[in-house]
Amino acid sequence: MNKLITSLFLYSGLLISLLIPCSAVDTIAPNQGIKDGGDTIVSAAENFKLGFFSPGSSKSRYIGIWYNKISPFTVVWVANRETPLNDTSGELRVSQGGLQLLNRNNTVIWATNSSGSVSLVAQLLDTGNLVLRDHGISIWQSFDYPGDTLLPGMRIGIDLITGKDRRLTSWKSDVDPAAGPYALRVDPNGYPQLFETKDSGSPLRFGPWNGVMLNGMPDLGANLTQFVFNEKERYYEYNIANNSLVSRIHLNPDGTIQHLNWINGTQNWNVLSTATNDNCAPYSMCGPYGLCDINKAPGCTCLDGFEPRRPEEWNIADWLSGCQRIKPLACQHGYIFSNFTGLKFPNTNQSWYNQSMTLGECEAACSRNCSCTAYANSDISSGGSGCLLWFGDLMDIRTVDITQSLYIRMPASEFTSRPKQDSNNRKQMIIIVMSTLLGLILACLLILVAWRKKKRSKKTIIGRVPAHGEICTNENGKEDSELSSYSLTIIAKSTNNFCIDNKLGEGGFGPVYKGVLEDGQEIAVKRLSETSRQGIDEFKNEVKFIAKLQHRNLVRLLGYCIEGNERMLIYEYMANKSLDSFIFGSENSMFDWPHVFHIIHGIAQGLVYLHHDSRLRIIHRDLKASNILLDKDLNPKISDFGLARRFSGHETEANTNRVVGTYGYIPPEYALHGIFSVKSDVYSFGVLLLEIVSGKKNRGFSQDENNNTLIGHAWRLYNEGKSLELMNSSLGASCIESQVLRSIHIGLLCVQHHAEDRPTMSSVALMLGNENALPPPKQPAFFAEEEMPELRYISSVPTLDSVDDVTITLLQAR
């Protein structure tokens, strides 16, 4: 009997020892460890895994943390960045000395802080944080030692009590996680701001925190970040409201900083935003009081009221000496504060701030100090509050798309009439006047010659034909160097003299031809026809917008051609032409559901970039199937920006007397009242999404018994619980029912009657990429033919009665 009891005791002990590891897979207990060779621990919800790995082709071994459910393999933290193991003999253990990494000789090559306790436990949390606890109290965490990745809940910044400096540091390369040359850090001095520093070369300053965003980099982290600063600490923190969202900020080995989200549907990391690193990014490129503008040539100018300090250096594009005041500044009298907007605020390293002062109190404080050169609200949320003062020269200023005001102290005489000129100045004025008169006379002669030449021409030119190169100029008339100018001879040769066999299609703008340049590059040539209703304004609009937009889901404009009466746009060639030929034509059976879902995602991401992430903030206003082009890999690219509209600052909607777009894709508030916003594009996307899923056009769709549009048909099926019947039958074999139903549901959310009920495109992208519950859609707009507004036709252009001027495109195949 005693033997039986002893045996049962031994077996029960063995069973308990086997069960304990199974219930504690996220921890390393005292005097336990994990060895290289397959041992790992996984967080409770299986979000993250800790173990040994080799990056890329490297044979070195590291202990690190990576996403458990995501492929490709994505590491978020490395312990022994500077001390790799040369073989697979490593072991990570919890001992009285803390968390220790040992090599084959039992030598500690990496360790946390020492405790001396025998009750230490290491645990990997679902946030990706590795925590070392003593009797339940955290004594060390990996979040305090960031690598190249900022995860939600992590902070980078300064502990002003201990002096601890948390910063992101890049890897040396994709196969070497040792600290590289780039670091993202918080400035310990002055008003809080974020810097990217480099071992050598100029740092990049992302501007001070204004309560809502980084003043000089509003897209970084979007609205998911915040600055916290007080007498004890100052840190930049990254958070997300939806815990199911997989998101990170990553500092790449080349210094690029990206905000990324994981999209389950496409199994890819989606780049939401990238920190700007253009010609204006290097610190103080234009020197004190110099203004850098990426859209101007030269890039550096002086602020109003200032002039180059060393003109001879500025003449050779050496701007580091900066600018100086044209007129000296009197301290106690004779000055005003001039309001400047659209600027990245100057360096706040030597600034003073008070979070409780009003703007009026801030101006008074600056006025009392002769060294104060500028002031502003430190916080723009809730209408503006707080005070920020600058002293000495204002450094590192550039133009940004933000309306926050900066008030710079200026001599009052700069804004009054100038004193009487002396004799030398009068002579100069006479020379200037005479030169101006001669210039005017010469201009009149040139205009007369051009008029006579035009009169002799046998062709009628619609609108004004710009001179060669004029189309790619900025507001100051400087040529935009981002685009190439092609001659008519080159384009004609590339298209075999616009041979009909090379014609890809035709839209409202004119015909589109395939061409091949002498170097073998394939191009698409969009040729403005003389009868086109989209004239020179739309041509200039498309060049202006698309030349400044860079995203993998936007078609890339290569250049333009202007010669005689010809106006042409040169694009990258899309091997699979436009989406409408696939979803409405005989080729729709070539698609399977994964390709369809990939295309839906790509279009959504392109619109997220236009609405939220680009520095221009664009509303497309003519999103439709024929304006979605497909490359050789069936990646979608949004095209045709001739009707696009730019929004600036915090502008969210506008009103127009000229409604433009394509019938069937236009939302009711735009068609009936001329009100358009980002929600106009959301509506068009919803229509397009339903068309893609169904393979049917919204306009012209009919059901004999219901007389519905496609939107109305989708709404009826949704209410009857039969949404899956909307799907194109050719997708049946490959479809994932949950994704199809989710896509239809999202489409109906996008076409809701009231604009305020529709989601933003960033919300749409998130809804497509996760499986969270969706809100029920409300009744859509224009869902039945009998509810459509009456049309009247003028010059064959259909217009709506309730607006003054409408340009509506009737759908036709390309």
C-alpha positions in Angstrom: 0.0 0.0 0.0 2.8 2.4 0.9 4.5 1.6 -2.5 1.2 2.4 -4.2 0.9 5.8 -2.4 4.6 6.5 -3.2 4.1 5.7 -6.9 1.0 7.9 -7.1 2.8 10.7 -5.4 5.7 10.4 -7.9 3.4 10.2 -10.9 1.3 13.2 -9.7 4.5 15.2 -9.2 5.6 14.3 -12.7 2.2 15.3 -14.1 2.3 18.6 -12.3 5.8 19.3 -13.6 4.6 18.6 -17.1 1.5 20.8 -16.7 3.3 23.8 -15.3 5.3 24.7 -18.4 2.0 24.4 -20.5 0.3 27.0 -18.3 3.2 29.4 -18.1 4.4 29.6 -21.7 4.8 33.4 -21.4 7.2 33.3 -18.4 10.7 32.2 -17.5 10.7 31.1 -13.8 13.7 31.5 -11.4 16.7 29.4 -12.3 15.0 28.4 -15.6 15.9 29.5 -19.1 15.4 29.0 -22.8 18.1 27.6 -25.0 18.9 28.2 -28.6 17.6 25.4 -30.7 13.8 26.0 -30.6 13.0 27.1 -27.0 10.7 30.1 -27.0 8.1 31.9 -24.8 4.9 33.3 -26.3 2.7 36.1 -24.8 -0.7 35.1 -23.4 -2.7 36.1 -26.5 0.1 34.8 -28.7 0.8 38.2 -30.1 4.6 38.1 -29.6 7.3 35.5 -29.3 10.7 35.6 -27.6 13.6 33.4 -28.7 16.8 33.1 -30.6 17.1 34.1 -34.3 19.5 35.1 -37.0 18.6 38.2 -39.1 18.5 37.6 -42.8 21.5 35.8 -44.2 23.6 36.5 -41.0 24.9 33.5 -39.1 25.1 35.5 -35.8 22.6 34.6 -33.1 20.5 37.0 -31.1 17.8 36.9 -28.5 14.8 39.0 -29.5 11.1 39.6 -29.7 9.1 39.3 -32.9 5.4 39.1 -34.0 4.1 35.6 -33.5 1.3 35.6 -36.1 2.8 37.7 -38.8 4.8 36.6 -41.9 7.2 38.0 -43.0 9.3 37.6 -39.9 9.4 41.0 -38.2 11.6 41.6 -35.2 10.7 44.5 -32.8 13.4 44.2 -30.1 16.8 42.7 -29.7 18.6 42.2 -26.4 22.2 41.6 -27.4 22.5 44.0 -30.3 26.2 44.7 -29.8 27.2 41.2 -28.5 26.0 38.5 -30.9 26.6 34.8 -30.3 28.7 33.0 -32.9 26.9 29.6 -32.5 23.7 28.1 -31.2 24.9 27.4 -27.7 23.3 30.4 -26.1 20.9 30.3 -23.2 18.7 33.0 -21.6 18.3 32.5 -17.9 16.6 34.1 -14.9 18.9 34.0 -11.9 19.7 36.1 -8.8 21.7 38.3 -11.1 18.6 39.2 -13.1 18.0 38.2 -16.7 21.2 36.9 -18.2 22.4 35.7 -21.7 25.1 33.1 -21.5 27.4 31.7 -24.2 28.9 28.2 -24.4 31.4 29.0 -21.7 28.7 30.2 -19.4 30.0 33.7 -19.7 27.4 36.4 -19.3 27.4 38.5 -22.6 24.3 40.5 -21.8 22.3 41.0 -18.6 19.6 43.3 -17.0 20.2 45.1 -13.7 21.2 42.9 -10.8 18.7 42.2 -8.0 20.0 39.4 -5.8 16.4 38.2 -5.3 15.5 34.5 -5.6 11.9 35.4 -6.7 12.6 36.9 -10.1 10.2 36.0 -13.0 10.5 37.2 -16.6 7.2 37.6 -18.5 6.5 38.5 -22.1 3.4 40.7 -22.3 0.9 41.0 -25.2 2.2 44.5 -25.8 5.6 43.1 -26.8 7.1 44.2 -23.5 9.5 41.8 -21.7 9.2 42.5 -18.0 11.3 41.3 -15.1 9.4 41.2 -11.8 10.5 40.7 -8.1 7.5 39.6 -6.0 5.2 41.0 -8.6 7.0 44.4 -8.8 8.5 45.4 -12.1 12.2 46.1 -11.7 13.2 46.1 -15.5 11.4 46.2 -18.8 12.5 46.0 -22.5 10.3 49.0 -23.3 12.9 51.1 -21.4 15.5 50.0 -23.9 14.0 50.6 -27.4 15.6 49.3 -30.5 14.5 50.4 -34.0 10.8 50.0 -33.4 8.3 52.0 -31.4 5.3 49.9 -30.3 2.0 51.2 -28.9 2.6 52.0 -25.3 6.3 52.6 -25.7 7.9 56.0 -25.0 11.1 57.7 -26.2 12.3 60.7 -24.1 14.2 61.9 -21.1 13.8 61.1 -17.4 14.8 64.5 -15.9 15.4 62.9 -12.5 17.6 60.0 -13.4 18.9 61.4 -16.7 17.8 58.2 -18.6 17.5 58.8 -22.3 15.3 56.5 -24.3 15.7 56.8 -28.0 15.1 54.7 -31.2 18.3 53.7 -32.9 18.4 52.2 -36.4 20.1 48.8 -37.2 23.4 49.0 -39.0 21.9 47.0 -41.8 19.1 44.5 -42.4 21.4 41.7 -41.2 23.1 43.5 -38.4 20.9 44.8 -35.5 23.9 46.7 -33.8 23.1 50.4 -33.3 23.3 52.2 -36.6 24.0 55.9 -37.4 20.5 57.2 -37.0 18.6 57.9 -33.7 15.1 59.4 -33.0 15.2 61.3 -29.7 13.5 64.0 -27.7 15.4 67.2 -27.1 16.1 67.6 -23.4 16.2 71.4 -23.5 13.6 74.1 -24.2 10.1 73.3 -25.4 9.6 69.6 -26.4 10.5 68.7 -29.9 11.6 65.6 -31.8 14.9 65.1 -33.6 16.4 62.5 -35.9 20.2 62.6 -35.4 23.0 61.0 -37.4 26.5 60.2 -36.5 27.7 62.6 -39.1 25.7 65.2 -41.1 22.8 67.5 -40.2 20.1 66.3 -37.9 16.4 66.4 -38.9 14.1 68.4 -36.6 10.4 67.5 -36.7 9.3 70.7 -35.0 7.8 71.3 -31.5 4.6 69.6 -30.2 1.6 71.9 -30.5 -0.9 69.8 -28.5 -2.2 68.0 -31.6 0.8 67.1 -33.7 4.5 67.8 -34.4 4.4 71.3 -35.9 6.9 70.4 -38.6 5.9 66.8 -39.3 2.0 66.5 -38.8 1.8 63.1 -40.5 4.2 61.2 -38.3 2.1 58.8 -36.2 -1.0 60.9 -37.2 -3.3 61.3 -34.1 -1.9 58.3 -32.3 1.0 60.1 -30.6 1.4 62.6 -27.8 4.0 64.5 -25.9 4.0 64.5 -22.1 6.3 66.9 -20.3 6.6 68.1 -16.8 9.3 68.8 -14.2 10.1 65.1 -14.0 10.1 63.8 -17.5 9.5 64.6 -21.2 8.6 61.8 -23.6 7.0 61.1 -27.0 4.5 58.3 -26.7 2.7 56.1 -29.3 -0.7 54.7 -28.5 -3.7 53.1 -30.4 -7.3 53.0 -29.3 -8.0 49.7 -31.0 -6.0 46.9 -29.4 -6.7 44.5 -32.3 -4.8 46.8 -34.6 -1.2 45.8 -35.3 0.8 49.0 -35.7 4.4 50.3 -35.2 6.7 53.1 -36.0 10.0 51.9 -37.5 13.4 53.6 -38.0 15.0 51.9 -41.0 18.8 51.4 -41.5 18.7 54.2 -44.1 17.2 56.7 -41.7 13.6 56.6 -43.1 10.9 56.7 -40.4 7.7 55.0 -41.3 4.3 54.5 -39.6 3.0 51.0 -40.5 -0.2 49.0 -40.0 -0.5 45.3 -40.6 -3.4 44.4 -43.0 -4.6 40.8 -42.5 -6.5 40.7 -45.8 -3.4 41.3 -47.9 -0.9 39.9 -45.4 1.3 43.0 -45.9 2.6 45.9 -43.9 0.9 49.1 -45.1 2.8 52.3 -44.9 0.5 54.9 -43.4 3.0 57.8 -43.5 6.7 58.4 -43.9 8.6 61.2 -42.2 9.6 63.8 -44.8 13.3 63.7 -45.8 13.5 66.1 -48.7 15.8 69.0 -49.6 14.4 71.2 -46.8 14.8 68.5 -44.1 18.5 69.1 -43.1 18.7 71.3 -40.0 18.8 75.1 -40.7 19.6 74.7 -44.4 18.7 78.3 -45.0 20.4 79.7 -41.9 18.9 82.3 -39.4 15.7 83.8 -40.6 15.9 81.8 -43.9 12.8 80.1 -45.2 13.1 76.8 -47.0 10.4 75.9 -49.5 10.6 72.5 -51.4 8.2 73.9 -54.1 10.5 76.9 -55.0 13.7 77.2 -56.9 16.0 78.3 -55.3 14.8 76.5 -52.2 15.9 79.2 -49.8 14.5 82.7 -49.4 14.4 85.2 -46.6 11.4 85.9 -44.4 9.5 89.1 -45.3 11.5 92.0 -43.8 14.8 90.2 -44.1 17.6 90.0 -46.7 20.6 87.8 -47.3 23.4 88.4 -44.8 26.0 87.6 -47.4 24.5 88.1 -50.8 27.6 86.8 -52.6 27.2 83.4 -50.9 23.5 83.3 -51.6 24.2 83.9 -55.3 26.1 80.6 -55.4 23.4 78.7 -53.4 25.4 78.8 -50.2 22.6 79.7 -47.7 24.1 78.8 -44.3 24.9 82.4 -43.4 21.1 83.1 -43.4 19.4 86.4 -43.4 19.4 89.7 -41.5 16.8 92.4 -40.9 16.5 95.0 -43.7 15.9 97.6 -41.0 17.3 97.5 -37.5 15.0 96.7 -34.7 14.4 99.2 -31.8 13.8 97.5 -28.5 11.5 99.7 -26.6 9.5 101.3 -29.3 8.8 101.3 -33.1 8.1 97.6 -33.5 5.1 95.4 -34.2 4.5 91.6 -34.2 3.9 90.4 -37.7 1.8 87.2 -38.2 3.4 84.4 -40.2 1.5 81.1 -41.0 2.3 77.9 -42.8 5.7 77.6 -41.2 7.5 74.9 -39.2 8.3 76.7 -36.0 11.9 77.7 -35.4 14.1 75.6 -33.1 12.7 75.7 -29.5 16.0 74.5 -27.9 16.5 77.9 -26.3 12.9 78.8 -25.9 10.8 79.6 -22.8 7.2 78.4 -22.3 4.2 78.7 -20.0 1.3 76.4 -20.5 -1.3 78.6 -18.7 -0.8 82.0 -20.4 -3.2 83.4 -23.0 -1.9 84.7 -26.3 -2.4 88.3 -25.2 -0.3 87.6 -22.1 2.3 85.9 -24.3 2.6 89.0 -26.5 3.0 91.2 -23.4 5.7 88.9 -22.0 7.6 89.1 -25.3 7.3 92.8 -25.5 8.8 93.3 -22.1 12.0 91.4 -23.1 14.3 93.0 -25.6 15.8 89.6 -26.5 12.5 88.1 -27.4 12.2 87.8 -31.2 8.9 85.9 -31.6 6.0 84.3 -29.7 3.2 81.9 -30.4 0.5 79.7 -28.7 2.2 76.5 -27.5 -1.0 74.5 -27.8 -3.5 74.8 -30.7 -6.1 72.4 -29.4 -9.3 73.8 -28.0 -8.8 77.1 -29.8 -5.2 77.8 -28.7 -3.5 78.3 -25.3 -0.1 78.5 -23.7 2.9 80.7 -24.5 6.1 79.9 -26.4 8.8 82.6 -26.6 11.9 82.6 -28.8 15.1 84.5 -28.0 17.9 85.3 -30.5 18.0 84.2 -34.1 15.1 82.1 -35.5 16.6 78.9 -36.9 15.4 76.0 -39.1 12.2 77.4 -40.7 10.4 75.8 -43.7 7.0 75.9 -45.2 4.5 73.3 -44.0 0.8 72.7 -44.6 -0.4 74.0 -41.2 -2.1 77.2 -40.2 -0.6 77.8 -36.8 0.5 81.4 -36.3 4.0 82.6 -35.4 4.4 86.3 -34.4 7.8 87.8 -35.2 8.9 91.1 -33.8 9.4 93.5 -36.8 10.3 97.2 -37.1 7.1 99.3 -37.5 8.8 101.2 -40.3 8.6 98.0 -42.4 4.9 98.6 -42.7 4.8 102.4 -43.2 5.6 104.5 -46.3 9.3 104.7 -47.1 11.1 108.1 -46.6 12.0 110.4 -49.4 14.7 109.0 -51.7 18.0 110.6 -52.0 19.4 111.6 -55.4 21.1 108.2 -56.0 17.9 106.4 -55.2 16.0 108.7 -57.6 18.4 107.8 -60.4 17.9 104.2 -59.7 14.2 104.7 -59.7 14.4 106.4 -63.1 16.4 103.5 -64.5 13.9 101.0 -63.1 10.9 103.0 -64.6 12.6 103.2 -68.0 13.5 99.6 -68.0 9.9 98.7 -67.1 8.5 100.9 -69.9 10.8 99.3 -72.5 9.8 95.9 -71.2 6.2 96.7 -71.6 6.7 97.9 -75.1 8.6 94.8 -76.0 5.9 92.6 -74.5 3.2 94.4 -76.5 5.2 93.8 -79.7 5.5 90.1 -78.9 1.8 89.9 -78.1 1.0 91.6 -81.5 3.2 89.1 -83.3 1.6 86.2 -81.5 -1.9 87.5 -82.3 -1.2 87.9 -85.9 0.3 84.4 -86.0 -2.7 83.0 -84.3 -5.0 84.7 -86.7 -3.2 83.1 -89.6 -3.5 79.7 -88.1 -6.1 77.4 -89.7 -6.7 75.5 -86.5 -8.9 76.7 -83.7 -7.2 76.4 -80.3 -9.5 75.9 -77.4 -8.3 78.0 -74.5 -4.8 79.4 -74.1 -1.9 77.2 -75.1 1.0 77.5 -72.6 4.5 78.0 -73.6 6.9 75.1 -73.5 7.7 74.4 -69.9 5.2 76.8 -68.5 2.9 74.0 -67.3 5.4 72.8 -64.8 6.1 76.0 -62.9 5.3 76.8 -59.4 3.5 79.9 -58.1 6.6 82.0 -58.6 7.1 81.0 -62.2 10.1 78.8 -61.4 10.3 75.6 -63.4 9.4 72.5 -61.5 12.3 70.1 -62.0 10.4 67.0 -60.8 9.0 66.4 -64.3 10.6 65.8 -67.8 9.6 67.7 -70.9 9.3 65.6 -74.0 9.3 66.9 -77.6 6.5 66.1 -80.0 9.0 64.3 -82.2 10.0 61.9 -79.5 6.3 61.2 -78.5 5.2 60.7 -82.1 8.0 58.3 -82.8 7.3 56.3 -79.6 3.6 55.9 -80.6 4.3 55.2 -84.3 2.8 58.5 -85.1 -0.2 57.9 -82.9 -1.0 54.7 -84.7 -4.6 53.4 -84.1 -3.0 50.0 -83.2 -1.4 51.7 -80.2 -4.5 53.3 -78.9 -5.4 52.1 -75.4 -8.7 53.9 -75.0 -10.4 57.2 -74.8 -11.9 59.3 -72.1 -13.3 62.8 -71.6 -9.8 64.2 -71.9 -8.9 62.6 -75.2 -7.3 59.4 -76.5 -4.6 57.4 -74.7 -1.8 55.7 -76.6 0.9 53.2 -75.7 4.4 54.3 -76.6 8.0 52.9 -76.3 10.9 55.3 -75.8 14.3 54.8 -77.4 15.6 53.4 -74.2 12.9 50.7 -74.2 10.7 52.3 -71.5 7.0 51.8 -72.1 4.8 54.8 -71.6 1.2 55.8 -71.8 0.5 59.1 -73.7 -2.7 61.0 -72.8 -3.4 63.4 -75.6 -5.7 66.3 -75.1 -8.2 66.5 -78.0 -9.2 69.9 -79.3 -12.9 69.0 -78.7 -12.2 67.9 -75.1 -14.4 69.5 -72.5 -11.5 69.2 -70.1 -9.3 72.0 -71.2 -6.0 73.7 -70.2 -7.2 74.2 -66.6 -7.7 70.5 -66.1 -4.4 69.8 -67.9 -2.5 72.1 -65.6 -4.4 70.8 -62.6 -3.4 67.2 -63.3 0.3 68.1 -63.8 0.4 70.3 -60.6 -1.2 67.7 -58.4 0.1 64.3 -59.6 3.7 65.6 -59.9 3.8 66.1 -56.2 2.1 62.8 -55.2 4.2 59.7 -54.5 2.4 56.5 -53.5 2.4 53.0 -54.9 -1.3 53.1 -55.5 -1.2 56.3 -57.6 -0.2 56.3 -61.2 3.2 58.0 -61.7 3.4 61.0 -64.1 6.7 60.9 -66.0 6.4 64.2 -67.9 4.5 66.3 -70.4 4.6 67.5 -74.0 3.5 71.0 -75.1 4.2 71.9 -78.7 2.0 73.9 -81.0 -1.6 73.0 -80.3 -0.6 69.7 -78.7 -0.9 69.1 -74.9 0.0 65.6 -73.7 0.7 63.9 -70.4 3.3 61.1 -70.2 2.6 58.3 -67.6 4.1 55.0 -66.6 2.5 52.3 -68.7 0.0 50.1 -67.0 0.1 46.7 -68.7 -3.4 45.6 -67.6 -5.1 48.9 -68.6 -8.1 50.0 -66.5 -10.1 48.2 -64.0 -13.4 48.6 -65.8 -12.4 46.3 -68.6 -12.0 43.5 -66.0 -15.0 44.0 -63.8 -17.5 45.0 -66.6 -16.0 43.3 -69.6 -15.5 39.8 -70.8 -12.2 39.5 -68.9 -13.9 39.6 -65.4 -13.4 35.8 -65.1 -9.7 36.4 -64.9 -10.0 37.7 -61.4 -10.2 35.5 -58.3 -11.2 36.8 -54.9 -7.7 37.4 -53.5 -6.9 39.6 -56.5 -10.2 41.5 -56.0 -9.6 42.0 -52.3 -6.1 43.1 -53.0 -7.4 45.7 -55.5 -10.0 47.0 -53.1 -7.3 47.4 -50.4 -5.0 49.2 -52.8 -7.6 51.7 -53.9 -8.5 52.4 -50.3 -4.8 53.0 -49.4 -4.4 55.4 -52.3 -7.3 57.4 -51.1 -6.0 57.4 -47.5 -2.8 58.9 -48.8 -4.6 61.6 -50.8 -6.9 62.5 -47.9 -4.7 62.2 -44.9 -1.0 61.5 -45.6 0.0 63.5 -48.5 1.3 67.1 -48.0 -1.3 68.4 -50.5 -4.5 66.7 -49.1 -6.4 66.0 -52.3 -10.0 65.2 -53.1 -10.0 63.3 -56.4 -13.7 64.0 -57.4 -13.8 61.5 -60.2 -13.1 58.1 -58.7 -14.5 55.4 -60.9 -13.5 52.0 -62.4 -12.0 53.5 -65.6 -9.7 55.8 -63.5 -8.2 52.8 -61.7 -5.3 51.4 -63.7 -3.7 48.0 -63.1 0.0 47.2 -63.5 1.5 43.9 -64.6 1.0 42.4 -61.1 -2.6 43.7 -60.9 -1.7 46.4 -58.4 -4.3 49.2 -58.6 -3.2 52.8 -59.2 -5.6 55.8 -59.1 -5.2 58.0 -62.2 -6.8 61.1 -63.8 -6.4 64.1 -61.5 -7.8 66.6 -63.9 -10.7 67.3 -61.6 -8.9 67.0 -58.3 -9.2 69.7 -55.6 -6.7 70.6 -53.0 -7.7 71.3 -49.4 -5.4 73.2 -47.1 -5.0 73.5 -43.3 -8.1 72.3 -41.4 -10.4 72.9 -44.4 -12.8 69.9 -44.6 -15.4 70.9 -47.2 -16.1 73.4 -49.9 -18.9 74.6 -52.1 -18.9 75.1 -55.8 -21.2 76.2 -58.6 -19.5 73.9 -61.0 -20.2 70.2 -60.2 -17.8 67.8 -62.0 -17.5 64.1 -62.0 -19.1 61.0 -63.4 -22.8 60.2 -63.1 -23.5 57.3 -60.8 -20.5 58.1 -58.5 -21.5 61.5 -57.3 -23.0 61.9 -53.8 -26.2 63.8 -53.3 -24.9 66.7 -51.4 -22.5 67.4 -54.2 -24.9 66.9 -57.1 -27.7 68.9 -55.5 -25.9 71.6 -53.5 -22.4 71.7 -54.9 -20.9 70.7 -51.5 -17.9 68.4 -51.7 -15.4 67.0 -49.2 -13.3 63.9 -48.5 -16.7 62.2 -47.9 -17.4 62.7 -51.6 -14.6 60.4 -52.5 -15.7 58.0 -49.8 -19.1 57.8 -51.5 -17.5 57.2 -54.9 -15.3 54.5 -53.3 -18.4 52.8 -51.9 -20.0 52.7 -55.3 -16.8 51.4 -56.9 -16.5 48.7 -54.1 -20.0 47.4 -54.8 -19.3 47.4 -58.6 -16.0 45.4 -58.1 -17.7 42.8 -55.9 -20.8 42.4 -58.2 -19.2 43.0 -61.6 -22.1 45.3 -62.4 -22.3 49.0 -63.1 -24.3 51.2 -60.7 -25.6 53.4 -63.5 -27.8 51.4 -65.8 -28.2 48.5 -63.5 -31.8 47.3 -63.2 -33.9 44.5 -61.7 -37.2 43.9 -63.4 -39.2 43.5 -60.3 -37.5 46.3 -58.2 -36.2 48.8 -60.7 -33.2 49.4 -58.4 -29.8 50.9 -59.0 -26.9 48.6 -57.9 -26.8 50.5 -54.6 -30.5 49.9 -54.1 -30.1 46.2 -55.0 -27.3 45.8 -52.5 -29.3 47.6 -49.8 -32.3 45.3 -50.4 -30.2 42.2 -50.3 -28.5 43.4 -47.1 -31.9 43.9 -45.4 -33.0 40.5 -46.5 -29.8 38.9 -45.2 -28.8 37.8 -48.7 -25.8 40.1 -49.4 -23.8 37.2 -50.7 -26.1 37.1 -53.8 -24.6 40.4 -54.9 -21.2 38.7 -55.5 -20.1 38.1 -59.1 -20.7 34.4 -59.8 -17.2 34.1 -61.2 -15.7 34.7 -57.7 -17.7 31.9 -56.1 -15.0 29.2 -56.2 -12.3 31.4 -54.7 -14.2 33.7 -52.4 -13.9 34.0 -48.6 -17.5 34.6 -47.6 -16.6 36.7 -44.5 -14.5 39.1 -46.6 -17.1 39.4 -49.3 -19.8 40.2 -46.8 -17.5 42.6 -45.0 -16.7 44.4 -48.2 -20.4 44.8 -49.2 -21.1 46.1 -45.7 -18.3 48.6 -45.9 -19.5 49.7 -49.3 -23.0 50.4 -47.9 -21.4 52.4 -45.1 -19.6 54.5 -47.7 -22.7 55.3 -49.7 -24.9 56.4 -46.8 -27.1 59.4 -47.7 -25.6 61.9 -45.2 -21.9 62.7 -45.6 -21.4 62.8 -41.8 -22.5 59.2 -41.5 -19.9 57.9 -43.9 -16.6 56.7 -42.5 -13.3 58.4 -43.4 -11.0 56.5 -45.8 -8.5 55.8 -42.9 -11.4 54.1 -41.0 -12.3 52.2 -44.2 -8.8 50.9 -44.5 -8.8 49.7 -40.9 -12.2 48.1 -41.3 -11.0 46.2 -44.4 -7.9 45.0 -42.5 -9.5 43.6 -39.3 -12.5 41.5 -38.3 -14.1 43.8 -35.7 -17.8 44.3 -35.7 -19.1 46.9 -38.1 -21.9 49.5 -37.4 -25.1 48.9 -39.3 -25.4 51.1 -42.4 -28.1 53.6 -42.8 -30.2 54.1 -46.0 -28.0 54.9 -48.9 -28.2 57.8 -51.3 -29.9 57.5 -54.7 -30.7 53.9 -54.1 -33.7 53.7 -56.5 -34.1 55.1 -60.0 -37.3 56.9 -59.1 -35.4 58.9 -56.4 -32.8 60.2 -58.9 -33.0 64.0 -59.7 -34.3 65.0 -63.1 -31.7 65.7 -65.8 -31.7 68.3 -68.6 -29.2 68.3 -71.4 -27.4 71.3 -72.7 -24.9 70.8 -75.5 -25.0 67.1 -74.9 -23.7 67.5 -71.4 -26.1 66.3 -68.7 -26.6 68.8 -65.9 -28.5 68.8 -62.7 -31.2 71.5 -62.2 -30.1 72.6 -58.8 -26.6 73.8 -59.6 -25.3 76.5 -61.9 -22.8 74.6 -64.0 -22.1 70.9 -64.1 -19.5 68.9 -65.9 -20.7 65.2 -65.8 -18.9 62.4 -67.6 -21.1 59.7 -69.0 -19.4 56.3 -68.6 -17.8 54.8 -71.7 -15.2 52.1 -72.2 -11.6 52.8 -72.6 
